[in-house]
Amino acid sequence: MAETGKGAAQRSVWLDGGKARRRGRGGGQPSGLDRDRITEVTVRLLDAEGLAKFSMRRLAAELNVTAMSVYWYVDTKDELLELALDAAFADLSLPDPDADEDWRDQLRGLARTYRTLLVRHPWLSPLAGTFLNIGPNNLAFSRAVQRVIRRTGLPPHGLAAAISSVFQFVYGFGTIEGHFIARSVSVGLTPDEYFRQALSAVTRDPDAADLVRETEDIVQARGGDTVEEMWERDFEFALDLLIAGIEAMAERHGSGTP
């Protein structure tokens, strides 16, 4: 978990007089640096080494400057992590609001791109629960989600719940998937090798082994020759369930059924 200060969720770099849009504090800042480059290197380090190992000193070494040089551009580590969080959201593929496309396809696209983001950046999910997430890239994603959900035919009082049902599911699914892959890499195994070792260890415990035997039919019906294939099938089926639920609720509302 990030070493963030108390009240981090109440403070935001995006609320501090537009400071996030400045490039340094004025005269005297180190040459060859700007906030965009610092943020880019921060994302790269977080991807390579994880959130627990990230520090301002480590970042400064990567930039070949002193730690104090970085503080020309951000006041705290929290500010930098918040900037990195929003920078990662720039990778999301957003639907064209003017495109003549079915809302179901657009919702699936948004869910898939968000899952990919969480898997690609395992450090993102704990930060998303720490900060307000009101940077420009995150806001663009939120606006796209709202535009799509508004086209479902759901009543206004159900829109927020529909957003939560889909994207909290994606958040949980992508977080677990991303952390599983990160753990596999950390011990020098592929996800399939890690899964087989974990399953072998679990079946040595009598209580856990009973549960494994009870769910054998579910696992077999799940299909897929690799962990990646199993994840893919699970994700797509669950997403179809959620979309079918939205359709059913929208139809109930349209028919006047309470």
C-alpha positions in Angstrom: 0.0 0.0 0.0 1.2 3.5 -0.7 2.7 5.4 2.2 0.2 8.2 1.9 -0.4 10.9 4.5 -3.5 11.2 6.5 -6.4 12.9 4.7 -5.0 12.0 1.3 -8.5 11.3 0.1 -9.6 14.8 1.0 -6.6 16.6 -0.6 -5.9 16.4 -4.3 -3.2 17.8 -6.6 -6.1 18.6 -9.0 -7.7 20.9 -6.4 -4.7 22.9 -5.5 -5.2 25.9 -7.7 -4.5 24.0 -10.9 -1.0 23.2 -9.7 -1.0 19.9 -11.7 -1.1 21.9 -14.9 2.0 23.9 -14.1 5.5 22.9 -15.1 7.5 23.5 -12.0 7.3 26.3 -9.5 9.2 29.1 -11.3 12.8 30.2 -11.5 15.6 28.0 -10.3 14.1 24.6 -11.1 16.5 21.9 -12.5 17.0 21.9 -16.2 16.1 18.9 -18.3 13.1 18.0 -16.1 9.4 18.7 -16.3 6.3 17.3 -14.6 5.4 15.2 -17.6 8.8 13.4 -17.7 8.8 12.9 -13.9 5.3 11.4 -14.1 6.3 9.2 -17.1 9.3 7.7 -15.2 7.2 7.3 -12.1 4.7 5.1 -14.0 7.6 3.1 -15.5 9.1 2.5 -12.1 5.8 1.5 -10.6 5.2 -1.0 -13.4 8.7 -2.5 -13.0 9.2 -2.5 -9.3 5.7 -2.1 -7.7 4.2 0.4 -5.3 6.0 -0.9 -2.1 9.5 -0.3 -3.5 8.7 3.2 -5.0 10.3 6.2 -3.3 11.3 9.7 -4.2 14.9 8.8 -3.8 14.6 5.8 -6.2 12.8 8.1 -8.7 15.5 10.7 -8.4 18.2 8.1 -9.1 16.4 6.9 -12.2 16.2 10.6 -13.4 19.8 11.1 -12.5 19.0 14.1 -10.2 18.8 14.7 -6.5 15.6 14.0 -4.6 15.2 17.7 -3.9 15.2 18.4 -7.6 11.9 16.4 -8.0 10.3 18.6 -5.3 10.5 21.6 -7.7 7.6 19.9 -9.4 5.6 18.2 -6.7 5.3 19.0 -3.0 4.8 15.4 -1.8 5.0 11.8 -2.9 1.2 11.6 -2.7 1.0 14.3 -5.4 3.3 12.3 -7.7 1.4 9.1 -7.2 -1.9 10.9 -7.9 -0.4 12.3 -11.2 0.8 8.8 -12.1 -2.6 7.4 -11.4 -4.3 9.8 -13.8 -1.5 9.4 -16.4 -2.2 5.6 -16.5 -5.8 6.4 -17.3 -4.7 8.1 -20.5 -4.2 4.6 -21.9 -7.9 3.8 -21.9 -9.7 3.4 -25.2 -12.9 5.5 -25.0 -15.8 5.3 -27.4 -16.7 8.0 -29.8 -19.7 9.8 -28.2 -21.1 10.5 -31.7 -20.7 7.0 -33.0 -23.8 5.1 -34.0 -23.0 2.1 -31.9 -25.1 -0.1 -29.6 -24.6 0.8 -25.9 -24.0 -2.9 -25.1 -20.9 -2.9 -27.4 -19.7 0.4 -26.0 -20.1 -0.8 -22.4 -18.3 -4.1 -23.1 -15.5 -2.0 -24.7 -15.2 0.2 -21.6 -15.2 -2.7 -19.3 -12.5 -4.6 -21.2 -10.2 -1.5 -21.5 -10.5 -0.9 -17.8 -9.7 -4.5 -17.0 -6.6 -4.3 -19.2 -5.5 -1.2 -17.4 -5.8 -2.8 -14.0 -3.9 -5.9 -15.1 -1.2 -3.9 -16.9 -0.6 -1.6 -13.8 -1.2 -3.7 -10.6 -0.2 -0.7 -8.5 -3.2 1.3 -9.8 -6.0 -0.4 -7.8 -4.7 0.5 -4.3 -4.1 4.1 -5.5 -7.6 4.3 -7.0 -9.0 3.6 -3.5 -6.7 6.3 -1.9 -7.3 9.4 -4.1 -10.2 11.4 -5.3 -9.5 10.5 -9.0 -10.5 13.7 -10.5 -7.7 14.2 -13.0 -8.5 14.9 -16.6 -8.0 11.4 -17.9 -10.1 9.8 -15.1 -12.9 12.4 -15.7 -12.9 11.6 -19.4 -13.4 7.9 -18.6 -16.1 8.7 -16.1 -18.0 10.9 -18.6 -17.8 8.1 -21.2 -19.2 5.6 -18.8 -22.1 7.9 -17.8 -22.9 8.7 -21.5 -23.2 5.0 -22.2 -25.2 4.1 -19.1 -27.7 6.9 -19.8 -28.5 5.2 -23.1 -29.5 1.9 -21.5 -33.1 2.9 -20.8 -32.6 2.5 -17.0 -34.5 5.0 -14.8 -32.3 7.8 -13.3 -32.3 6.3 -9.8 -30.7 3.1 -11.3 -27.9 4.7 -13.2 -25.4 4.9 -10.4 -26.1 1.3 -9.3 -25.6 0.1 -12.9 -22.2 1.8 -13.1 -21.2 0.3 -9.8 -22.3 -3.2 -10.7 -20.2 -3.2 -13.9 -17.2 -1.3 -12.9 -16.8 -2.5 -9.4 -16.9 -6.0 -10.8 -14.2 -5.1 -13.3 -12.2 -3.4 -10.6 -12.2 -6.5 -8.4 -11.6 -8.9 -11.3 -8.8 -6.9 -12.8 -7.2 -6.3 -9.4 -7.1 -10.0 -8.6 -5.9 -10.9 -12.1 -3.2 -8.3 -12.1 -1.9 -9.2 -8.6 -1.9 -12.9 -9.5 0.3 -12.2 -12.5 2.6 -9.9 -10.5 3.1 -12.6 -7.8 3.8 -15.2 -10.5 6.5 -12.9 -12.0 8.0 -12.2 -8.6 8.7 -15.9 -8.1 9.9 -16.5 -11.6 6.9 -18.6 -12.8 4.3 -18.2 -15.5 0.7 -17.8 -14.3 0.0 -21.4 -15.3 3.0 -22.7 -13.3 2.0 -20.6 -10.3 -1.6 -21.9 -10.5 -0.6 -25.5 -10.7 1.8 -25.1 -7.7 -0.9 -23.3 -5.7 -3.5 -25.9 -6.5 -1.1 -28.7 -5.5 -0.5 -27.0 -2.2 -4.2 -26.5 -1.5 -5.0 -30.1 -2.1 -2.6 -31.1 0.6 -4.9 -29.5 3.1 -7.8 -31.9 3.9 -10.4 -29.2 4.3 -9.4 -27.3 1.2 -9.1 -30.6 -0.7 -12.7 -31.3 0.0 -13.7 -27.9 -1.4 -11.7 -28.6 -4.5 -13.4 -31.9 -5.0 -16.8 -30.3 -4.5 -16.1 -27.8 -7.2 -14.5 -30.1 -9.8 -17.6 -30.0 -12.0 -17.6 -26.2 -12.0 -13.9 -26.1 -12.9 -14.3 -28.6 -15.7 -17.4 -26.8 -17.1 -15.4 -23.6 -17.0 -13.2 -24.7 -19.8 -9.9 -23.3 -21.0 -6.4 -24.8 -21.2 -4.6 -22.0 -19.6 -5.2 -19.6 -16.7 -5.6 -16.8 -19.2 -8.3 -18.6 -21.1 -10.2 -19.4 -17.9 -10.0 -15.7 -16.9 -11.2 -14.6 -20.3 -14.2 -17.0 -20.2 -15.1 -16.0 -16.7 -14.9 -12.3 -17.4 -16.9 -12.4 -20.6 -19.7 -14.5 -19.1 -19.9 -12.4 -16.0 -20.0 -9.2 -18.2 -22.8 -10.8 -20.2 -24.7 -11.5 -17.0 -24.4 -7.9 -15.9 -25.5 -6.5 -19.3 -28.5 -9.0 -19.4 -29.4 -7.7 -15.9 -29.3 -4.1 -17.1 -31.5 -5.0 -20.1 -34.0 -6.8 -17.9 -34.2 -3.8 -15.5 -34.6 -1.3 -18.3 -37.3 -3.4 -19.9 -39.1 -3.7 -16.5 -38.9 0.1 -16.2 -40.2 0.6 -19.7 -43.1 -1.7 -19.1 -44.1 0.2 -16.0 -43.4 -2.7 -13.7 -42.2 -1.5 -10.3 
